Amino acid sequence: MAANKNAIVAFDLYGTLLSTESIAKELAKHFGEEKAAVVAATWRKYQLEYTWRLNSMNQYIPFSTITERALHHTLSENSLSLPSSEATSSLMSAYDSLSTFPDVAPELESIARQPSNITPVIFSNGTQQMVSNSVYHSPDLSPHAKVFKDIITVEEVQKFKPHPDVYFHLAEKMGKSKEQMGEMWLVSGNPFDIVGANAVGMMTCWVDRGGAGWSDGLVDGEKGKPDMVMRGLGEVVEEWKGDGKVKAGKPWETLSD
């Protein structure tokens, strides 16, 4: 068995590279800063809840539609409204230009400078159009678009994380079989995503920017926990620098005959 340093590392987008809380800047123009923070958090809550409910119902609605419907749900719940349909469209457009977390830009630059020991890809619940807009046109992320070798979304499989089919879809797109799930890494700031990837045998790295530690208790034992916990992308990148191996003991490498 020879080591292949071009390991596949799938980066989640929303909540990992992009801060969904940053939409509060746009919301504040309508509702003020205090209410905007509440609306942003609730909007994200319903956005995710809708995806899980659709998975359970065996139905699919594009993530862009879910995002807009979750916004309307949030506004209604808080007895708020926007002045026009144009204001709604403006907010939806702003969702394609969410800010990155502060640690993202320098570490994507670091990846770009490193020897080619990993194959970074975006792996997202978003539609291909939403994700492409963010990666290629948003002010924060577009300067680093060339870092990512591919954009893989759930749109084709018409299910959402953490459904097993979306992770198998990632594997298929990357030329891996279901028996090779352990040869791919997921980097995500979303615990439900980590647990979903673990369930199909992927290696996982949870980005714990808040430093609160892992608390998700859905799955007992080691299968319910990430393989690695990092405070930010900087720590993640440090783990694969140089020889493509994780200093903590797990290899950022795939094995081939």
Short mmCIF file of the C-alpha atoms (twelve columns), coordinates in Angstrom:
data_MODEL
# 
_entry.id   MODEL 
# 
loop_
_atom_site.group_PDB 
_atom_site.id 
_atom_site.type_symbol 
_atom_site.label_atom_id 
_atom_site.label_alt_id 
_atom_site.label_comp_id 
_atom_site.label_asym_id 
_atom_site.label_seq_id 
_atom_site.Cartn_x 
_atom_site.Cartn_y 
_atom_site.Cartn_z 
_atom_site.pdbx_PDB_model_num 
ATOM 1   C CA . MET A 1   0.000   0.000  0.000  1 
ATOM 2   C CA . ALA A 2   1.437   3.357  -1.041 1 
ATOM 3   C CA . ALA A 3   0.438   6.671  0.481  1 
ATOM 4   C CA . ASN A 4   -1.351  9.117  -1.792 1 
ATOM 5   C CA . LYS A 5   -0.905  12.601 -0.367 1 
ATOM 6   C CA . ASN A 6   -3.663  14.083 -2.518 1 
ATOM 7   C CA . ALA A 7   -6.223  13.475 0.205  1 
ATOM 8   C CA . ILE A 8   -9.766  14.668 -0.391 1 
ATOM 9   C CA . VAL A 9   -10.769 17.272 2.189  1 
ATOM 10  C CA . ALA A 10  -14.362 18.469 1.896  1 
ATOM 11  C CA . PHE A 11  -15.058 21.862 3.461  1 
ATOM 12  C CA . ASP A 12  -18.597 22.659 4.494  1 
ATOM 13  C CA . LEU A 13  -19.616 26.190 3.464  1 
ATOM 14  C CA . TYR A 14  -22.337 27.686 5.674  1 
ATOM 15  C CA . GLY A 15  -21.214 27.834 9.290  1 
ATOM 16  C CA . THR A 16  -17.683 26.651 8.477  1 
ATOM 17  C CA . LEU A 17  -16.193 28.996 5.895  1 
ATOM 18  C CA . LEU A 18  -19.052 31.514 5.790  1 
ATOM 19  C CA . SER A 19  -20.640 33.075 8.858  1 
ATOM 20  C CA . THR A 20  -24.429 32.895 8.604  1 
ATOM 21  C CA . GLU A 21  -24.523 35.404 11.470 1 
ATOM 22  C CA . SER A 22  -22.961 38.020 9.190  1 
ATOM 23  C CA . ILE A 23  -26.294 38.507 7.405  1 
ATOM 24  C CA . ALA A 24  -27.223 40.570 10.482 1 
ATOM 25  C CA . LYS A 25  -25.420 43.527 8.880  1 
ATOM 26  C CA . GLU A 26  -28.032 43.626 6.137  1 
ATOM 27  C CA . LEU A 27  -30.901 42.871 8.495  1 
ATOM 28  C CA . ALA A 28  -29.843 45.773 10.723 1 
ATOM 29  C CA . LYS A 29  -30.693 48.203 7.926  1 
ATOM 30  C CA . HIS A 30  -34.337 47.241 8.437  1 
ATOM 31  C CA . PHE A 31  -34.626 46.237 12.088 1 
ATOM 32  C CA . GLY A 32  -31.694 47.705 14.010 1 
ATOM 33  C CA . GLU A 33  -28.675 45.805 15.331 1 
ATOM 34  C CA . GLU A 34  -30.277 44.130 18.355 1 
ATOM 35  C CA . LYS A 35  -33.247 42.684 16.504 1 
ATOM 36  C CA . ALA A 36  -31.073 41.847 13.497 1 
ATOM 37  C CA . ALA A 37  -28.925 39.471 15.558 1 
ATOM 38  C CA . VAL A 38  -32.022 37.627 16.781 1 
ATOM 39  C CA . VAL A 39  -33.490 37.444 13.281 1 
ATOM 40  C CA . ALA A 40  -30.216 36.129 11.827 1 
ATOM 41  C CA . ALA A 41  -29.978 33.342 14.411 1 
ATOM 42  C CA . THR A 42  -33.629 32.358 14.054 1 
ATOM 43  C CA . TRP A 43  -33.416 32.469 10.273 1 
ATOM 44  C CA . ARG A 44  -30.545 30.001 10.368 1 
ATOM 45  C CA . LYS A 45  -32.422 27.791 12.844 1 
ATOM 46  C CA . TYR A 46  -35.421 27.456 10.559 1 
ATOM 47  C CA . GLN A 47  -33.291 27.102 7.451  1 
ATOM 48  C CA . LEU A 48  -31.700 23.986 8.946  1 
ATOM 49  C CA . GLU A 49  -34.920 22.713 10.507 1 
ATOM 50  C CA . TYR A 50  -36.634 22.845 7.116  1 
ATOM 51  C CA . THR A 51  -33.907 20.694 5.549  1 
ATOM 52  C CA . TRP A 52  -34.228 18.050 8.262  1 
ATOM 53  C CA . ARG A 53  -38.002 18.015 8.006  1 
ATOM 54  C CA . LEU A 54  -37.824 17.608 4.243  1 
ATOM 55  C CA . ASN A 55  -35.402 14.699 4.651  1 
ATOM 56  C CA . SER A 56  -37.860 13.017 7.021  1 
ATOM 57  C CA . MET A 57  -40.723 13.646 4.586  1 
ATOM 58  C CA . ASN A 58  -38.689 12.320 1.642  1 
ATOM 59  C CA . GLN A 59  -39.233 15.608 -0.172 1 
ATOM 60  C CA . TYR A 60  -36.895 18.190 -1.666 1 
ATOM 61  C CA . ILE A 61  -37.047 21.956 -2.116 1 
ATOM 62  C CA . PRO A 62  -33.990 23.882 -3.360 1 
ATOM 63  C CA . PHE A 63  -31.939 25.455 -0.591 1 
ATOM 64  C CA . SER A 64  -32.502 28.922 -2.049 1 
ATOM 65  C CA . THR A 65  -36.274 28.486 -1.657 1 
ATOM 66  C CA . ILE A 66  -35.825 27.053 1.830  1 
ATOM 67  C CA . THR A 67  -33.698 30.044 2.795  1 
ATOM 68  C CA . GLU A 68  -36.330 32.522 1.645  1 
ATOM 69  C CA . ARG A 69  -39.189 30.618 3.309  1 
ATOM 70  C CA . ALA A 70  -37.211 30.397 6.548  1 
ATOM 71  C CA . LEU A 71  -36.767 34.170 6.402  1 
ATOM 72  C CA . HIS A 72  -40.515 34.734 6.064  1 
ATOM 73  C CA . HIS A 73  -41.151 32.286 8.929  1 
ATOM 74  C CA . THR A 74  -38.704 34.181 11.122 1 
ATOM 75  C CA . LEU A 75  -40.157 37.586 10.330 1 
ATOM 76  C CA . SER A 76  -43.700 36.382 10.961 1 
ATOM 77  C CA . GLU A 77  -42.738 34.809 14.268 1 
ATOM 78  C CA . ASN A 78  -41.155 38.084 15.384 1 
ATOM 79  C CA . SER A 79  -44.013 40.269 14.067 1 
ATOM 80  C CA . LEU A 80  -41.670 41.926 11.606 1 
ATOM 81  C CA . SER A 81  -41.947 42.666 7.911  1 
ATOM 82  C CA . LEU A 82  -39.881 43.978 5.054  1 
ATOM 83  C CA . PRO A 83  -41.038 47.046 3.117  1 
ATOM 84  C CA . SER A 84  -41.110 45.408 -0.308 1 
ATOM 85  C CA . SER A 85  -40.362 42.339 -2.394 1 
ATOM 86  C CA . GLU A 86  -37.252 44.179 -3.553 1 
ATOM 87  C CA . ALA A 87  -36.022 44.234 0.053  1 
ATOM 88  C CA . THR A 88  -36.491 40.481 0.255  1 
ATOM 89  C CA . SER A 89  -34.608 40.009 -3.007 1 
ATOM 90  C CA . SER A 90  -31.816 42.212 -1.704 1 
ATOM 91  C CA . LEU A 91  -31.471 40.088 1.428  1 
ATOM 92  C CA . MET A 92  -31.413 36.902 -0.613 1 
ATOM 93  C CA . SER A 93  -28.704 38.368 -2.806 1 
ATOM 94  C CA . ALA A 94  -26.747 39.329 0.304  1 
ATOM 95  C CA . TYR A 95  -26.915 35.698 1.432  1 
ATOM 96  C CA . ASP A 96  -24.663 34.901 -1.522 1 
ATOM 97  C CA . SER A 97  -22.093 37.338 -0.113 1 
ATOM 98  C CA . LEU A 98  -21.877 36.270 3.507  1 
ATOM 99  C CA . SER A 99  -18.666 37.201 5.305  1 
ATOM 100 C CA . THR A 100 -16.059 34.560 5.978  1 
ATOM 101 C CA . PHE A 101 -14.931 33.879 9.537  1 
ATOM 102 C CA . PRO A 102 -11.767 35.851 10.430 1 
ATOM 103 C CA . ASP A 103 -9.535  32.776 10.336 1 
ATOM 104 C CA . VAL A 104 -10.624 31.666 6.862  1 
ATOM 105 C CA . ALA A 105 -8.803  34.008 4.469  1 
ATOM 106 C CA . PRO A 106 -5.261  33.579 5.872  1 
ATOM 107 C CA . GLU A 107 -5.631  29.821 6.018  1 
ATOM 108 C CA . LEU A 108 -6.959  29.495 2.486  1 
ATOM 109 C CA . GLU A 109 -3.949  31.542 1.424  1 
ATOM 110 C CA . SER A 110 -1.776  29.101 3.366  1 
ATOM 111 C CA . ILE A 111 -3.368  26.126 1.604  1 
ATOM 112 C CA . ALA A 112 -2.698  27.788 -1.740 1 
ATOM 113 C CA . ARG A 113 0.990   28.110 -0.852 1 
ATOM 114 C CA . GLN A 114 1.389   24.536 0.397  1 
ATOM 115 C CA . PRO A 115 2.596   21.590 -1.670 1 
ATOM 116 C CA . SER A 116 -0.304  19.750 -3.266 1 
ATOM 117 C CA . ASN A 117 -0.863  17.224 -0.478 1 
ATOM 118 C CA . ILE A 118 -4.642  17.635 -0.300 1 
ATOM 119 C CA . THR A 119 -7.527  18.099 -2.719 1 
ATOM 120 C CA . PRO A 120 -9.793  20.725 -1.143 1 
ATOM 121 C CA . VAL A 121 -13.423 20.832 -2.303 1 
ATOM 122 C CA . ILE A 122 -16.572 22.643 -1.199 1 
ATOM 123 C CA . PHE A 123 -19.373 20.380 -0.014 1 
ATOM 124 C CA . SER A 124 -22.640 22.153 0.713  1 
ATOM 125 C CA . ASN A 125 -26.405 21.975 1.184  1 
ATOM 126 C CA . GLY A 126 -26.686 25.039 -1.044 1 
ATOM 127 C CA . THR A 127 -27.758 25.008 -4.658 1 
ATOM 128 C CA . GLN A 128 -25.028 25.050 -7.280 1 
ATOM 129 C CA . GLN A 129 -25.933 28.636 -8.120 1 
ATOM 130 C CA . MET A 130 -25.880 29.826 -4.497 1 
ATOM 131 C CA . VAL A 131 -22.566 28.185 -3.737 1 
ATOM 132 C CA . SER A 132 -20.969 29.261 -7.019 1 
ATOM 133 C CA . ASN A 133 -22.066 32.843 -6.384 1 
ATOM 134 C CA . SER A 134 -20.450 32.757 -2.943 1 
ATOM 135 C CA . VAL A 135 -17.228 31.090 -4.067 1 
ATOM 136 C CA . TYR A 136 -16.666 32.998 -7.288 1 
ATOM 137 C CA . HIS A 137 -18.280 36.389 -6.692 1 
ATOM 138 C CA . SER A 138 -18.519 37.231 -2.978 1 
ATOM 139 C CA . PRO A 139 -15.938 39.801 -1.797 1 
ATOM 140 C CA . ASP A 140 -14.551 37.617 0.995  1 
ATOM 141 C CA . LEU A 141 -14.394 34.199 -0.628 1 
ATOM 142 C CA . SER A 142 -13.856 34.878 -4.326 1 
ATOM 143 C CA . PRO A 143 -10.157 35.825 -3.940 1 
ATOM 144 C CA . HIS A 144 -9.576  32.232 -2.780 1 
ATOM 145 C CA . ALA A 145 -11.776 30.419 -5.293 1 
ATOM 146 C CA . LYS A 146 -8.817  28.711 -6.972 1 
ATOM 147 C CA . VAL A 147 -8.011  26.849 -3.761 1 
ATOM 148 C CA . PHE A 148 -11.021 24.602 -4.287 1 
ATOM 149 C CA . LYS A 149 -10.775 21.913 -6.928 1 
ATOM 150 C CA . ASP A 150 -14.519 21.325 -7.132 1 
ATOM 151 C CA . ILE A 151 -17.892 22.399 -5.763 1 
ATOM 152 C CA . ILE A 152 -20.163 19.540 -4.747 1 
ATOM 153 C CA . THR A 153 -23.719 20.275 -3.638 1 
ATOM 154 C CA . VAL A 154 -26.689 18.151 -2.662 1 
ATOM 155 C CA . GLU A 155 -28.825 19.518 -5.487 1 
ATOM 156 C CA . GLU A 156 -28.344 16.518 -7.757 1 
ATOM 157 C CA . VAL A 157 -29.199 13.923 -5.088 1 
ATOM 158 C CA . GLN A 158 -32.088 16.079 -3.751 1 
ATOM 159 C CA . LYS A 159 -31.503 15.343 -0.091 1 
ATOM 160 C CA . PHE A 160 -29.771 17.337 2.622  1 
ATOM 161 C CA . LYS A 161 -27.102 16.714 5.223  1 
ATOM 162 C CA . PRO A 162 -26.986 14.568 7.276  1 
ATOM 163 C CA . HIS A 163 -28.753 12.075 4.969  1 
ATOM 164 C CA . PRO A 164 -26.298 9.282  4.053  1 
ATOM 165 C CA . ASP A 165 -26.955 9.730  0.335  1 
ATOM 166 C CA . VAL A 166 -25.361 13.179 0.265  1 
ATOM 167 C CA . TYR A 167 -22.057 11.840 1.607  1 
ATOM 168 C CA . PHE A 168 -22.156 8.939  -0.840 1 
ATOM 169 C CA . HIS A 169 -22.815 11.518 -3.564 1 
ATOM 170 C CA . LEU A 170 -19.652 13.350 -2.494 1 
ATOM 171 C CA . ALA A 171 -17.727 10.082 -2.698 1 
ATOM 172 C CA . GLU A 172 -19.063 9.324  -6.178 1 
ATOM 173 C CA . LYS A 173 -18.128 12.781 -7.423 1 
ATOM 174 C CA . MET A 174 -14.624 12.306 -6.050 1 
ATOM 175 C CA . GLY A 175 -14.226 8.854  -7.592 1 
ATOM 176 C CA . LYS A 176 -14.613 6.919  -4.355 1 
ATOM 177 C CA . SER A 177 -16.840 3.950  -3.552 1 
ATOM 178 C CA . LYS A 178 -18.922 3.439  -0.431 1 
ATOM 179 C CA . GLU A 179 -16.154 1.173  0.821  1 
ATOM 180 C CA . GLN A 180 -13.685 4.087  0.565  1 
ATOM 181 C CA . MET A 181 -15.541 6.642  2.691  1 
ATOM 182 C CA . GLY A 182 -12.753 6.552  5.264  1 
ATOM 183 C CA . GLU A 183 -10.366 7.956  2.662  1 
ATOM 184 C CA . MET A 184 -12.129 11.336 2.735  1 
ATOM 185 C CA . TRP A 185 -12.204 14.046 5.389  1 
ATOM 186 C CA . LEU A 186 -15.024 16.424 6.234  1 
ATOM 187 C CA . VAL A 187 -14.165 19.772 7.842  1 
ATOM 188 C CA . SER A 188 -17.280 21.355 9.322  1 
ATOM 189 C CA . GLY A 189 -18.388 23.682 12.076 1 
ATOM 190 C CA . ASN A 190 -21.807 21.999 12.214 1 
ATOM 191 C CA . PRO A 191 -22.138 19.062 14.652 1 
ATOM 192 C CA . PHE A 192 -25.039 17.486 12.707 1 
ATOM 193 C CA . ASP A 193 -22.778 17.379 9.643  1 
ATOM 194 C CA . ILE A 194 -19.955 15.748 11.591 1 
ATOM 195 C CA . VAL A 195 -22.260 13.079 13.020 1 
ATOM 196 C CA . GLY A 196 -23.726 12.415 9.564  1 
ATOM 197 C CA . ALA A 197 -20.298 11.976 8.003  1 
ATOM 198 C CA . ASN A 198 -19.178 9.718  10.858 1 
ATOM 199 C CA . ALA A 199 -22.217 7.510  10.291 1 
ATOM 200 C CA . VAL A 200 -21.071 6.639  6.763  1 
ATOM 201 C CA . GLY A 201 -17.439 6.132  7.757  1 
ATOM 202 C CA . MET A 202 -15.819 9.433  6.756  1 
ATOM 203 C CA . MET A 203 -13.025 10.996 8.793  1 
ATOM 204 C CA . THR A 204 -14.161 14.201 10.454 1 
ATOM 205 C CA . CYS A 205 -12.726 17.432 11.794 1 
ATOM 206 C CA . TRP A 206 -15.007 19.721 13.779 1 
ATOM 207 C CA . VAL A 207 -14.161 23.427 13.826 1 
ATOM 208 C CA . ASP A 208 -15.025 24.548 17.365 1 
ATOM 209 C CA . ARG A 209 -14.511 28.311 17.141 1 
ATOM 210 C CA . GLY A 210 -16.427 28.914 20.368 1 
ATOM 211 C CA . GLY A 211 -14.150 26.579 22.313 1 
ATOM 212 C CA . ALA A 212 -17.054 25.029 24.213 1 
ATOM 213 C CA . GLY A 213 -16.088 21.469 23.339 1 
ATOM 214 C CA . TRP A 214 -18.111 18.675 21.788 1 
ATOM 215 C CA . SER A 215 -21.518 18.200 23.409 1 
ATOM 216 C CA . ASP A 216 -23.654 16.483 20.743 1 
ATOM 217 C CA . GLY A 217 -25.052 13.359 22.390 1 
ATOM 218 C CA . LEU A 218 -27.108 11.783 19.614 1 
ATOM 219 C CA . VAL A 219 -24.755 8.858  18.937 1 
ATOM 220 C CA . ASP A 220 -23.015 7.023  21.786 1 
ATOM 221 C CA . GLY A 221 -19.308 6.310  21.812 1 
ATOM 222 C CA . GLU A 222 -16.549 7.307  19.450 1 
ATOM 223 C CA . LYS A 223 -18.796 7.136  16.382 1 
ATOM 224 C CA . GLY A 224 -20.676 10.109 17.772 1 
ATOM 225 C CA . LYS A 225 -17.566 12.288 18.036 1 
ATOM 226 C CA . PRO A 226 -15.276 13.961 15.492 1 
ATOM 227 C CA . ASP A 227 -11.864 12.446 14.797 1 
ATOM 228 C CA . MET A 228 -10.323 15.854 15.412 1 
ATOM 229 C CA . VAL A 229 -11.472 19.061 17.127 1 
ATOM 230 C CA . MET A 230 -9.852  22.345 16.122 1 
ATOM 231 C CA . ARG A 231 -10.465 25.913 17.289 1 
ATOM 232 C CA . GLY A 232 -10.138 27.322 13.777 1 
ATOM 233 C CA . LEU A 233 -8.972  26.650 10.245 1 
ATOM 234 C CA . GLY A 234 -5.462  27.689 11.234 1 
ATOM 235 C CA . GLU A 235 -5.091  24.637 13.442 1 
ATOM 236 C CA . VAL A 236 -6.583  22.434 10.729 1 
ATOM 237 C CA . VAL A 237 -4.117  23.677 8.112  1 
ATOM 238 C CA . GLU A 238 -1.184  23.200 10.506 1 
ATOM 239 C CA . GLU A 239 -2.077  19.515 10.760 1 
ATOM 240 C CA . TRP A 240 -1.524  18.798 7.092  1 
ATOM 241 C CA . LYS A 241 1.437   21.060 6.365  1 
ATOM 242 C CA . GLY A 242 4.484   19.534 4.782  1 
ATOM 243 C CA . ASP A 243 4.143   15.780 4.446  1 
ATOM 244 C CA . GLY A 244 0.362   15.567 4.302  1 
ATOM 245 C CA . LYS A 245 0.055   13.717 7.590  1 
ATOM 246 C CA . VAL A 246 -1.792  14.747 10.701 1 
ATOM 247 C CA . LYS A 247 0.624   15.209 13.574 1 
ATOM 248 C CA . ALA A 248 -2.114  14.118 15.992 1 
ATOM 249 C CA . GLY A 249 -1.822  10.626 14.610 1 
ATOM 250 C CA . LYS A 250 -4.460  10.341 11.894 1 
ATOM 251 C CA . PRO A 251 -3.134  10.560 8.319  1 
ATOM 252 C CA . TRP A 252 -4.427  13.156 5.880  1 
ATOM 253 C CA . GLU A 253 -3.753  10.590 3.218  1 
ATOM 254 C CA . THR A 254 -5.591  8.039  1.184  1 
ATOM 255 C CA . LEU A 255 -4.232  4.593  0.561  1 
ATOM 256 C CA . SER A 256 -4.129  2.844  -2.754 1 
ATOM 257 C CA . ASP A 257 -2.757  -0.454 -3.984 1 
# 
